[in-house]
């Protein structure tokens, strides 16, 4: 199917792209079988755009790599998983529920590495810097109780945080990966 309006090298100027760059990119797409040059004349070129299913060498959906296994993934090191964990916590500190933004985000091990905690999504939470420093090597439940005793959490918030901690450790709070 031919494009209704011929693509011209000169059209690239209006888009802020050099003619040579446009020409190279279209030639690269033609070499990969994504487009076909149908007609070239003084007015420009007419292209045919090929549907992805008709391009030879395309990887079929059934042979794509398997999805990431969250149970074995290192959520402490992978930036995409860290962002997913921050989204899971709705941009708030897991412990004190304060909103955290930008560089103020710290990722904490619920069960400290020194006590055998791993890097799975079940053991990593987003928190603020003061909570991360205050928690130190304590268990998360003990630290939540300290926050309650120092009036940084209400009784209802403490109960909700302890329930969230239990559901996290049971694997019921998986982070959603964006596509």
SEKOLMI-348701 format. One record per atom (N, C-alpha, C, O, CB): residue in one letter; x, z, y. Coordinates in steps of 0.2 Angstrom, whole numbers, plus 5000, padded with zeros to 4 digits. Each point is the difference from the previous one (the first is absolute). Glycine has a CB too. Layout:
// SEKOLMI-348701
AXZY ...
***
This chain:
// SEKOLMI-348701
X500450004994 X499650005006 X500450005006 X500550045001 X498650024993 X500949895010 X500449995006 X499750055006 X499550025000 X500849864997 X500250145007 X499850045005 X499749965005 X500149945001 X500950144998 X498449955005 X499649965004 X500449985007 X499849955003 X499250114992 X501549985006 X500449995006 X500749994999 X500350054997 X498950015010 X501149884994 X500750004998 X500550055003 X499950015006 X499949874993 X500650154997 X500550055002 X500649965003 X500249954997 X499450134995 X500649935014 X500549975004 X500650055001 X499950065001 X499349865004 X501450054994 X500650045002 X499950035007 X500250065001 X500549874991 X499150035012 X499950025007 X499550065001 X500150045005 X500249844999 X499350134992 X499550055000 X500350075000 X499850055002 X499349884993 X501550075002 X500450064999 X500250035006 X500150065001 X500349904988 X499750005016 X500250025007 X499550055003 X500250055003 X500449844999 X498850094997 X499550045003 X499950074997 X499850055003 X499649855000 X500850114991 X500050064996 X500750045001 X500050054997 X499249904994 X501250025013 X500750035001 X500450004994 X500550044999 X498950045008 X500649874989 X500449994994 X500449935001 X499749955002 X499550114990 X501449945007 X500449945001 X499849944995 X499850024994 X501250055010 X499149874998 X499849954996 X500450004993 X499749984995 X500049955015 X500950084991 X500550004994 X499750054995 X500149994994 X500949975013 X498850104996 X499850054995 X499449994997 X499950014994 X500650075013 X499049894996 X499449974997 X500149954995 X499750014995 X499750025016 X501049924991 X500249954995 X500350034993 X499849984995 X500449945015 X500350134991 X500350034994 X499550044996 X500049994994 X501150015013 X498550034996 X499550044997 X499549964996 X499850024994 X500350075014 X499749864995 X499549954997 X500349974994 X499749994994 X499749995016 X501350004991 X500349974994 X500250044994 X499949984995 X500649955014 X499650144993 X500150054995 X499350014996 X500050004994 X500950055013 X498549954996 X499450004997 X499949944996 X499750014994 X499850065015 X500649874993 X500049944996 X500450004994 X499849984995 X499949965015 X500950094991 X500450004994 X499850054994 X500149994995 X500849995013 X498750074995 X499750054995 X499349984997 X499750034996 X500950065010 X499249854997 X499349984997 X499450035004 X499549994997 X501149994992 X499550055017 X499550035003 X499649955005 X499450015001 X501250104998 X499849845003 X499749955005 X500249934998 X500650004997 X499350095012 X499849864992 X500249934999 X499949975007 X499550005003 X500250004985 X500849965014 X500049955005 X499649944999 X500249974995 X500950085009 X498349944999 X499649944998 X500249945005 X500049954997 X499150134999 X501049945010 X500149945005 X500450025006 X499950065002 X499049894995 X501650015004 X500450015006 X500049955005 X500149944998 X500750134995 X499149945013 X500049945005 X500250035007 X500250065000 X498949884993 X500850025012 X500250025007 X499650065002 X500250045005 X500249854997 X499050124996 X499650065002 X500150064997 X499850065002 X499449865000 X501250084992 X500250064996 X499949994993 X500149954998 X499550125011 X500349984987 X499950004993 X499350034998 X499750045003 X501649974996 X498549964995 X499450034997 X500250034994 X500449974996 X498849945009 X500650154994 X500250044994 X499450014995 X499450015002 X501550055005 X499349954987 X499550034995 X500250074998 X500650004997 X499149884999 X499950175004 X500150064998 X499850014993 X499449994998 X500550065014 X500549984984 X499950004993 X499850074998 X500250055003 X500649874994 X498650094999 X499750074999 X500650034995 X500349974996 X498549995005 X501250115000 X500550044996 X499949994992 X500550004997 X499550085012 X499449914989 X499949994993 X500349934997 X500149994994 X498950085007 X501149885004 X500349944998 X500749995001 X500349954998 X498650005005 X501550104999 X500750005001 X500350014994 X499950064997 X500049985015 X500649924986 X500350014993 X500650055002 X500350015005 X499549874991 X500350164998 X500550055001 X499750075003 X500450055000 X500449865001 X498650095001 X499750065002 X499950054994 X499849984995 X499649965014 X500750124993 X500050064995 X499250014999 X499750035005 X501550024998 X498649944991 X499350024999 X499950085000 X500450044999 X499449864994 X499650125009 X499850075001 X500250044994 X500250065001 X498949915008 X500850014985 X500050034994 X500850024999 X500150054996 X498849904999 X501650025008 X500750014998 X500350045006 X500650005000 X499449894993 X499650135012 X500350045005 X500350064997 X499750034995 X499549925014 X501250094995 X500350064998 X499450055000 X499650005004 X501649975000 X498950084991 X499450055000 X500050055006 X500550005004 X499650004984 X499450035013 X499950045006 X500550064999 X500250024995 X498649945007 X501350075004 X500550065000 X499750064996 X499450015001 X501049955010 X499950074985 X499850064996 X500150065005 X500650025000 X499749924988 X499250095015 X500150065004 X500350064997 X500350045003 X498849915003 X500850054987 X500250064996 X500850015000 X500350055000 X498649944993 X501449955007 X500750004999 X500449985007 X500650005000 X499249974988 X499850005017 X500349985006 X500350065004 X499850055000 X499449855000 X501450085003 X500350055005 X499750005007 X500149965004 X501050034989 X498450055008 X499650005006 X500450035006 X499850005005 X499150014988 X501650035005 X500450035005 X500549955004 X500150005006 X499850104988 X500349845002 X500549965003 X499649935002 X500349975005 X500650084988 X498649935004 X499749935002 X499650015006 X499550045000 X500449934988 X500349995017 X499650005007 X499349994999 X499550035004 X501549945002 X498849984990 X499349984999 X499650064997 X499450015002 X500949864997 X500050164996 X499650064997 X500050065005 X499550035000 X500949934989 X500150045015 X500050065005 X499449995005 X499750045002 X501649974997 X498649925003 X499549995005 X499350014996 X499550025003 X501249895003 X499350074988 X499350024996 X499950075000 X499450025000 X500849874993 X500350155006 X499950075000 X499850035006 X499550045001 X501349974990 X499449965015 X499850035006 X499349985001 X499650035003 X501649955002 X498649964993 X499349985001 X499550044995 X499550025002 X500949865000 X499950144993 X499650044995 X499950075004 X499450034999 X501149924990 X499950075015 X500050075003 X499649995007 X499950045004 X501150004991 X498849905006 X499649985006 X500450015007 X499750025005 X499250004989 X501849985005 X500450015006 X500050075002 X500250015006 X499549884998 X500250154992 X500050085001 X500550034996 X500249984994 X498650025010 X501550064998 X500450044996 X499650034994 X499550025001 X501250015009 X499649964984 X499650024994 X499950085001 X499550024997 X501049894996 X500050135010 X500050075000 X499550035005 X499650034999 X501649974996 X499049985012 X499750035005 X499449965003 X499750025005 X501450044998 X498849884995 X499549955002 X500149975007 X499549975003 X499850094989 X501349955011 X500149975007 X500149934999 X500349984995 X500250135009 X499349855001 X500249935000 X500749995002 X500350035004 X498549945000 X501549984992 X500749995000 X500149925001 X499649964997 X500750144996 X500149885012 X500149935001 X500849985000 X500450055002 X498549965005 X501249934992 X500749975001 X500550044996 X500050014994 X499649955017 X500950064993 X500650034997 X499950074998 X500450034997 X500349895010 X498750114995 X499950074999 X499850014992 X499950064998 X499849965014 X500249934985 X499850004993 X500650024995 X500549975001 X498549945002 X500950144993 X500550014995 X499650004993 X499450025000 X501350065008 X499749904987 X499750004993 X500350064996 X500650005000 X499249875001 X499750174996 X500350064997 X499850004993 X499549974998 X500350095013 X500649974985 X499950014993 X499550064999 X500250065002 X500949884994 X498350065001 X499650054999 X500450064996 X500050055001 X498949875000 X501350054993 X500550044996 X500749985002 X500149954998 X499050074992 X501350035013 X500649985002 X500449974994 X500050014995 X500050075014 X500549874993 X500449974996 X500550054996 X500149994994 X499949905013 X500150164997 X500450064997 X499750034994 X500350034996 X500249995015 X498849984989 X499650034995 X499749954995 X499650014996 X500150085012 X500649854992 X499849954995 X499549955002 X499749964996 X500650124996 X499549925015 X499549955002 X500349935000 X500649995002 X498950105005 X500049864992 X500249935000 X499849975006 X499850035005 X500149974983 X500249935012 X499949965006 X499349964999 X499949955003 X501350044999 X498450034994 X499349964999 X499550025005 X500150055004 X500149954984 X499349965013 X499550015005 X499750074999 X499750035004 X500149854996 X500250154994 X499750064999 X500450065003 X499850065000 X499849904989 X501050035013 X500550055002 X500249995007 X500450045003 X500049984986 X499449925015 X500249995006 X499450005005 X499549974999 X501549964997 X499150105010 X499550015005 X500349985007 X500650015001 X498750074992 X500349905011 X500249995007 X499950065004 X499550044999 X500249845001 X500850155004 X499950065004 X500349995006 X500449965001 X499550114989 X500049985014 X500450015007 X500750034999 X500150034995 X498849975011 X501549994999 X500750034999 X500050085000 X500350034996 X500149875010 X499250134998 X500050084999 X499750024993 X500350054998 X499549965015 X499749964984 X499850024994 X500549994995 X500150044995 X498749945008 X501649964997 X500549984995 X500650055001 X500250034994 X499549855007 X500550145005 X500550055000 X499850074998 X500350044997 X500149905013 X498950084992 X499850074998 X499950004992 X500050064998 X499449955013 X500449944986 X499850004993 X500750014996 X500050044995 X499049895007 X501550045000 X500750004997 X499949994992 X499849954998 X500650135012 X499849984987 X500049994992 X499450044997 X500050014994 X501249985006 X498350035004 X499450034998 X499649954996 X500049945001 X500050145008 X499549954987 X499549954997 X499549995006 X499950035005 X500350024983 X499449895011 X499649985005 X499450055001 X499850025005 X500549864992 X499550154997 X499450055000 X500250065004 X499750035004 X499949934985 X501150075010 X500250055004 X500149995007 X499850045004 X500850004986 X499649905012 X500049985007 X499450005003 X499950025006 X501149924992 X498550034999 X499350005002 X499750075002 X499750015005 X500149884989 X500450155001 X499750075001 X500450045007 X499750035003 X500149984984 X500849975014 X500450025006 X499649985006 X500050035005 X501149974988 X498849935007 X499649975006 X499450045001 X499850015006 X500749884991 X499150134998 X499450035000 X500150075003 X499750025005 X499849924986 X501050105007 X500250065002 X500250005008 X499950055003 X500449994985 X500049915014 X500250005007 X499549965004 X500249985006 X501050024990 X498249995002 X499449985003 X500149925002 X499749985005 X500150145000 X500649854992 X500149925001 X499549964996 X499949955001 X501350075001 X498550024993 X499449974996 X499450055000 X500250064999 X500749874994 X498550045007 X499550044999 X499950014992 X500349974996 X499149995015 X500150094987 X499950014993 X499749934997 X500249994994 X499650145008 X499849845001 X499749944997 X500549945000 X500149974995 X498850065010 X501649975000 X500549954999 X500550024995 X500349954996 X499650035016 X500350084987 X500450024994 X499749984994 X500349974995 X500150135011 X499049924993 X499649984993 X500049924999 X500249984995 X499150125006 X500649865005 X500049934999 X500749984999 X500149954996 X499050045012 X501450044995 X500749974998 X500250024993 X500449964997 X499950065015 X499550044986 X500250024993 X499749954995 X500249984995 X499950145008 X499249864998 X499749964996 X500349935000 X500149964995 X498850105007 X501349925004 X500449935001 X500650004996 X500249954997 X499350035014 X500950084989 X500650014997 X499949994992 X500449974997 X500050105012 X499149964988 X499850004993 X499849924998 X500249984995 X499450145006 X500049855004 X499849934998 X500649965000 X500149954997 X498750075008 X501749995000 X500649965000 X500450014994 X500249954997 X499850065016 X500150054985 X500450014994 X499749974993 X500349994995 X500150115011 X498949904994 X499649974995 X500049925000 X499849974995 X499550135004 X501049875006 X500049935001 X499449975003 X499949944999 X500950064991 X498850045013 X499349975002 X500149985008 X499549975002 X499950114990 X501149925011 X500149985007 X500649945000 X500550015003 X499150115001 X500249834993 X500549945000 X500049975007 X499549995003 X500349994984 X500850005015 X500049975006 X499849924999 X500149974995 X500850115010 X498749895000 X499849935000 X500649965003 X500250015005 X498550024995 X501549924996 X500549955003 X499649955003 X499549974998 X501350064993 X499449955016 X499749955003 X500349934998 X500650004997 X499350085013 X499749874990 X500249944998 X500349955005 X500249954999 X499050064992 
***
